[in-house]
C-alpha cells in the first residue's frame, strides 16, 4: 500500500493579493454594470492562469443583498457572471493536478479533490459601492492551500515529502507567478502557519542546511 507523505487541513498556507486602483478606475468600478463586466473578464483570466495546475470542482458566488449561488462548471460560472450585477464574492473549489512517480520509474498524474481554494472578494458598503471607508483595498484575491504536497517537510506522520515536493513544487510556483503576470492583482502577503522558513512568495522552498 502506498504511503501518503503529505498532509491535509484547511488553509495550511494562504497567499493574498490586492487590486491597486487609480482614481479613474475607482469611478468605473463603482458602476454596477461596469463592475459586472470587469469581474467576468478577471474570472476568465483566473481560469486561464490555472492551466495545468488545477480544475474547478464548483464555484460559490455571493451576490450583494441576495443569496449564494452554486455553479458546477467554468462555463456555468462565466455565463452567470455575464448576467449578474453586484457579485461580491466568488469562491472557487479546486481539484489539484499533481504528479507522482509510477512503477516504471516514470511519472503519472493524479488529482487531489478540494485541495485548494481561490477567492475573489469585492467589499461593498451599504449602498453597493466599493467600501473604501473600511478597506484600503476593497478588491482582493486569496489563494488557500489545503494540502502540503508541495512542501519538502510536511505535517504527515512520515514528514519527508521531498520527492513529491520536487515534482509538484514547480507547478505551484508557476501558478503563483502567473497570478502576478497575467492578472492586475499585486502580491500582498502569505500566511504560512506551521511552515515558516519553508514558504515564500512563489511557493515552498528547501530550508537552508537541508
Buried (B, 14 or more C-beta within 10 A) or exposed (E): EEEBBBBBEEEBBBBBBBBEBEEEBEEEBBEBEBBBBBBBEBBBBBBEBBEEBBBBBBBBBBBBEEEEBEBEEBEBBBEBBEEBBBBBBBBBBBBBBBBBEEEEEEEEEEEBEBBBBBBBBBBBBEEBBBBBEEBEBBBBBBBBBBBBBBBBBBBBEEEEBBEBBEBBBBBBBBBBBBBBEEBBBBBEEBBBEBBEEBBEEBBBBBEEEE
